[in-house]
Amino acid sequence: MKRALPVLVLSIAGLVPVWRYAPSPEAVTAAPPASSEASVAPAAPADGSTVVAGPTVGTEKGPVQVEVTFEERRISAVRMLRQPDHPQTTAAVPKLIEETLDAQSADVDTVSGATVTSDGYRESLQAAIDARAAAPGTGA
């Protein structure tokens, strides 16, 4: 009986944050529809690289879109064009980009605390890689 009171108090204390949870305003509004195609930009004549923007992927945290720069067949740079305005996303983006450059593919790990953004990032990145491979004259 002596343990029942602390267990009850701790259980209630653990449930209070769940009861008080309110989704962010972005999650309440409808996410923008995901663009279905990636766009291949013309190659920059000076360095011969190709820049491909992936589609915008609507997530419950906000839209995610990447831009990938290819030098020949290698991914040389990745830039976030759109990302959710959230501290965990801001911290996750450099990790996602670093893993992409190391893996040279969209096969990157989910960043803890930014699962939704990581999923949207991989989807946009894979679409950009696929668009680059399907583009005429890329030799992929």
C-alpha positions as CSV (number, residue, x, y, z in Angstrom):
1,M,0.0,0.0,0.0
2,K,2.9,2.3,0.6
3,R,4.0,2.1,-3.0
4,A,0.5,2.7,-4.4
5,L,0.5,6.4,-3.8
6,P,3.9,7.2,-5.5
7,V,2.9,5.0,-8.4
8,L,-0.4,6.8,-8.8
9,V,1.2,10.3,-8.6
10,L,4.0,9.4,-11.1
11,S,1.4,7.9,-13.5
12,I,-0.7,11.1,-13.4
13,A,2.5,13.2,-13.8
14,G,3.4,11.2,-16.9
15,L,0.0,11.6,-18.5
16,V,-0.3,15.4,-18.0
17,P,1.9,16.2,-21.0
18,V,-0.1,13.9,-23.2
19,W,-3.3,15.6,-22.1
20,R,-1.8,19.0,-22.7
21,Y,-0.3,18.2,-26.1
22,A,-1.5,20.4,-29.0
23,P,-0.2,19.9,-32.5
24,S,1.7,22.7,-34.2
25,P,-0.4,25.0,-36.4
26,E,1.4,23.6,-39.5
27,A,0.2,20.1,-38.6
28,V,-3.4,21.3,-38.2
29,T,-3.6,22.9,-41.6
30,A,-3.6,20.7,-44.7
31,A,-0.1,20.0,-46.0
32,P,0.6,21.3,-49.5
33,P,0.3,18.6,-52.1
34,A,3.6,17.0,-53.1
35,S,4.9,18.0,-56.5
36,S,5.1,14.9,-58.6
37,E,8.1,15.6,-60.7
38,A,11.7,16.8,-60.1
39,S,13.1,19.4,-62.4
40,V,16.5,19.2,-64.1
41,A,18.1,22.6,-64.5
42,P,20.5,23.3,-67.3
43,A,24.1,22.4,-66.6
44,A,26.3,25.3,-65.6
45,P,28.6,25.8,-68.6
46,A,31.7,26.8,-66.5
47,D,32.0,23.6,-64.4
48,G,29.8,21.1,-66.2
49,S,27.7,20.3,-63.1
50,T,24.0,19.5,-63.2
51,V,21.6,20.9,-60.6
52,V,18.3,19.0,-60.0
53,A,15.6,20.1,-57.7
54,G,13.6,17.3,-56.1
55,P,9.8,17.7,-55.7
56,T,8.3,19.4,-52.7
57,V,7.2,16.8,-50.2
58,G,4.4,17.8,-47.9
59,T,4.9,16.5,-44.4
60,E,3.0,17.0,-41.2
61,K,5.8,19.4,-40.0
62,G,5.9,21.3,-43.2
63,P,7.2,21.1,-46.8
64,V,10.6,19.6,-47.6
65,Q,12.4,20.1,-50.9
66,V,16.1,19.4,-51.8
67,E,18.3,20.5,-54.6
68,V,21.1,18.2,-55.7
69,T,24.3,19.2,-57.6
70,F,25.9,16.4,-59.6
71,E,29.4,16.5,-61.0
72,E,29.4,13.8,-63.6
73,R,27.8,10.9,-61.7
74,R,28.7,12.0,-58.2
75,I,26.6,14.0,-55.8
76,S,28.8,17.0,-55.0
77,A,26.3,19.1,-53.0
78,V,22.8,19.0,-51.5
79,R,20.9,22.1,-50.5
80,M,17.5,22.3,-48.7
81,L,15.2,24.6,-50.7
82,R,12.3,24.1,-48.3
83,Q,12.3,22.7,-44.8
84,P,10.0,22.9,-41.7
85,D,10.8,25.8,-39.3
86,H,11.6,23.6,-36.4
87,P,14.8,23.4,-34.2
88,Q,15.1,19.6,-34.6
89,T,14.9,20.0,-38.4
90,T,17.5,22.7,-38.4
91,A,19.9,20.4,-36.4
92,A,19.1,17.4,-38.6
93,V,19.7,18.9,-42.0
94,P,23.6,19.0,-41.8
95,K,23.6,15.4,-40.7
96,L,21.3,14.3,-43.6
97,I,23.4,16.2,-46.1
98,E,26.7,14.7,-44.8
99,E,25.3,11.2,-44.9
100,T,24.1,11.8,-48.5
101,L,27.5,12.9,-49.6
102,D,29.1,9.9,-48.0
103,A,26.6,7.4,-49.3
104,Q,26.2,9.0,-52.7
105,S,22.5,7.9,-52.6
106,A,19.3,8.5,-50.7
107,D,20.1,5.5,-48.5
108,V,20.6,7.6,-45.3
109,D,19.6,7.0,-41.7
110,T,16.7,8.8,-40.1
111,V,17.9,11.5,-37.7
112,S,16.5,11.0,-34.2
113,G,13.9,13.6,-33.3
114,A,13.4,14.6,-37.0
115,T,11.8,11.4,-38.4
116,V,9.2,13.2,-40.5
117,T,11.7,15.6,-42.0
118,S,14.2,12.7,-42.6
119,D,11.5,10.8,-44.5
120,G,10.5,13.8,-46.6
121,Y,14.2,14.6,-47.3
122,R,14.8,11.0,-48.5
123,E,11.7,11.1,-50.8
124,S,12.7,14.4,-52.4
125,L,16.3,13.4,-52.7
126,Q,15.5,10.0,-54.3
127,A,13.2,11.7,-56.8
128,A,16.0,14.2,-57.8
129,I,18.4,11.3,-58.2
130,D,15.9,9.4,-60.3
131,A,15.2,12.5,-62.5
132,R,18.9,13.0,-63.0
133,A,19.3,9.4,-64.1
134,A,16.3,9.6,-66.5
135,A,17.4,12.9,-68.1
136,P,18.6,12.6,-71.6
137,G,22.3,13.1,-72.1
138,T,23.3,12.4,-68.5
139,G,25.1,9.2,-69.3
140,A,23.8,7.6,-66.2
